[in-house]
Amino acid sequence: MNRLIVESYRNSSINKILDDISKKYTIDTSKDKLSKDIDIEEIKFKYRTYSECIKILYKSVGALPIDRT
């Protein structure tokens, strides 16, 4: 079962957000971190799966998600 993520962040960065999600929800976020971290002014996840959160994060900064298929 996928746990739903309910979080909001202000004045953070993608990698810091991923670290926080990793700690709170016990998810391995290492493969989704960016080599060059990008700041985010504000972002909210309201009952989203982890994969949805990654898509929202990447889209908010214009980064393309990595295709893992």
C-alpha positions as CSV (number, residue, x, y, z in Angstrom):
1,M,0.0,0.0,0.0
2,N,1.3,3.5,-0.9
3,R,1.4,5.9,1.9
4,L,-0.1,9.3,1.1
5,I,2.1,12.3,1.8
6,V,0.6,15.4,3.4
7,E,3.3,18.1,3.8
8,S,4.0,21.7,3.0
9,Y,7.4,23.4,2.6
10,R,8.5,27.0,2.4
11,N,11.9,28.3,1.5
12,S,13.5,24.9,1.0
13,S,15.1,23.0,-1.8
14,I,14.3,19.8,-3.7
15,N,16.9,17.7,-2.0
16,K,16.0,19.0,1.5
17,I,12.4,18.2,0.8
18,L,13.3,14.7,-0.4
19,D,15.4,14.2,2.8
20,D,12.4,15.2,4.9
21,I,10.1,12.9,3.1
22,S,12.6,10.1,3.4
23,K,12.8,10.5,7.2
24,K,9.1,10.9,7.8
25,Y,7.7,8.3,5.5
26,T,10.7,5.8,5.3
27,I,11.1,6.1,1.6
28,D,14.4,5.8,-0.2
29,T,14.6,9.1,-2.1
30,S,18.3,8.9,-3.0
31,K,17.6,8.0,-6.7
32,D,15.4,11.1,-7.1
33,K,17.8,13.7,-5.8
34,L,19.1,16.3,-8.2
35,S,22.9,16.6,-8.8
36,K,22.4,20.4,-8.6
37,D,19.9,21.2,-5.9
38,I,17.2,23.8,-6.7
39,D,15.5,26.1,-4.3
40,I,11.7,26.1,-3.9
41,E,9.8,29.0,-2.5
42,E,6.6,27.0,-1.5
43,I,5.1,23.7,-2.3
44,K,2.3,21.6,-0.8
45,F,1.4,18.0,-1.1
46,K,-2.1,17.1,0.0
47,Y,-2.6,13.4,0.1
48,R,-0.3,12.5,-2.7
49,T,1.7,9.4,-3.5
50,Y,5.5,9.6,-3.5
51,S,5.6,9.4,-7.3
52,E,3.1,12.2,-7.6
53,C,5.2,14.3,-5.3
54,I,8.3,13.8,-7.4
55,K,6.4,14.8,-10.6
56,I,5.1,17.9,-8.8
57,L,8.6,18.8,-7.5
58,Y,10.3,18.4,-10.8
59,K,7.6,20.2,-12.7
60,S,7.7,23.2,-10.3
61,V,11.4,23.8,-11.2
62,G,11.2,22.7,-14.9
63,A,13.3,19.6,-14.3
64,L,12.5,16.4,-16.2
65,P,11.9,13.2,-14.2
66,I,14.1,10.3,-15.0
67,D,12.4,7.5,-16.9
68,R,13.1,4.3,-14.9
69,T,11.4,1.8,-17.2
